[in-house]
């Protein structure tokens, strides 16, 4: 394929790759490995927010009851949540507050989800629930200052699934949303409150019903939230889930339908949509997560998710995750961008490449099926990907003034950056020893190549080979050549 740009094109491209990332339940932030992985990933990408379940589950221990003089009274314990958020802020990231799940002593039932038993039933007393929410927000403002009002708030998680909200009871969820929305806005109207946090099951029905409810009750959510996964129902073999990827155009059409429904309401037209979870597979045993194919597929997703959504949060940053129990092996199909021992998976670099692109972009000049190219202050930068079964060659003509340019490429594909293969070739050790960890990690970084490009007739002609399941990042920048006195590179490399 051939790409030709003059450099004065202007193409819409909302690259919000660093807005938010997902995490395992918040209580895991009390562990060392969790924080090591988060520090590594955050250093590479610099996410603004982090979102996870379990803010009000009993392992974080916020909600407490005690008996005094025959009367049951309420108190709150912020010891763990302070420790968790202190760690986030020390690393430079802030919480995206998901309000869930139900404290056991406040719950109307015993239904739970996950290995760690998050209670998914409505509260016995909505007043006690909202009192707890407001008390927490007041505590956070007191501890962290006025910036807390910029931390987004989402009411619950996937209430359209009976596993996450008892009976997927729409009416009960809408009441929960209204109670939270009204209480939070009455406390401080600056907080941004969103919902309904649904996944792709009856999503059109839920989005329309949610907005009908908001309109009837004079509610104006600040954010509309939903989730986005892109695989068919998986086949389970042993500990692992094998899924086929869905057509990306079909999945984008599903997201566009949400945009269209929102915009059909005059009052809510243009409301920002936050994809508060997205990935390929929706299971923490989805073997695709560890592969180069995942990295290439996500590269295309990142080029398009901003077309109809304000933000999109990858689920998750790391493999410290226990929804279905403690993982049995190093590579186990975990959601994370990073495996244990700070071993980056190929998809981490897809995010890092888009982050570099965002930081350097002046304007987008090309966006297609296999590439995004942006003009920078010094030249161009771009991301290219290939989800085909064969290598592809992308020829580019980039309009530039005369002179010399430095070309830098970072390549991630099955030959250059494939820790999964190294782990496999070493015998798939479930609990690798330190020498194996070092070998696997050494194979988990992009290959770097450079060249000097001399344009002719105002065009820099560059050919990129993007291998099967590959992602390539490039920068073409004006070359500033400043050799030291007496240093001759050609003479240096000609020694025999």
Number of C-alpha atoms within 10 A of each C-alpha: 9 9 17 15 17 14 19 11 12 13 13 12 20 18 23 20 28 21 19 27 28 24 24 23 21 22 21 19 22 15 11 9 17 20 19 16 24 23 19 18 23 19 13 16 19 20 21 17 20 25 26 23 20 25 22 25 23 20 17 22 17 19 23 15 12 10 9 8 6 7 8 9 11 12 10 13 13 15 11 17 21 16 13 20 18 16 17 19 12 10 16 15 22 23 23 20 21 23 20 20 27 26 26 22 13 19 18 16 16 12 17 19 16 13 11 16 17 25 28 28 26 22 20 14 12 15 13 13 22 19 15 18 18 18 14 18 19 15 14 19 14 11 12 13 11 10 10 18 16 13 16 19 23 25 24 25 26 21 25 24 17 15 17 22 24 21 14 17 15 17 12 15 21 19 14 18 24 18 15 24 26 14 17 21 14 11 14 13 13 13 18 18 25 24 29 27 24 25 22 18 12 11 20 17 12 20 23 16 15 20 22 14 16 17 14 9 10 10 15 15 20 19 20 27 28 25 24 25 18 23 20 14 14 16 12 12 8 6 13 16 20 19 19 14 16 13 10 16 11 11 16 17 11 16 23 16 15 23 21 15 16 21 14 13 15 8 12 19 13 14 18 19 23 24 24 29 26 23 23 25 28 21 21 23 21 23 19 22 26 25 21 27 24 23 30 26 24 24 28 23 19 20 22 21 23 20 17 19 21 18 21 28 25 27 29 25 26 30 26 25 19 16 16 14 11 10 19 10 15 20 24 21 24 28 30 28 28 24 22 18 15 21 23 27 28 30 25 21 27 30 22 20 25 24 20 19 26 22 11 19 20 16 20 25 23 21 19 12 11 19 20 24 26 26 26 21 12 15 22 26 27 27 26 26 30 27 23 15 10 11 14 18 14 16 15 17 17 23 20 22 15 14 12 17 23 17 19 16 19 19 26 28 24 19 15 17 25 24 26 22 16 19 21 12 11 13 10 15 15 13 12 16 9 10 9 15 20 13 14 23 22 15 21 22 20 19 15 13 11 13 11 14 18 15 19 13 9 15 18 21 16 15 14 14 16 23 23 20 23 30 33 26 26 23 25 26 20 20 16 9 9 6 9 7 6 6 9 10 9 8 8 9 8 7 6 4
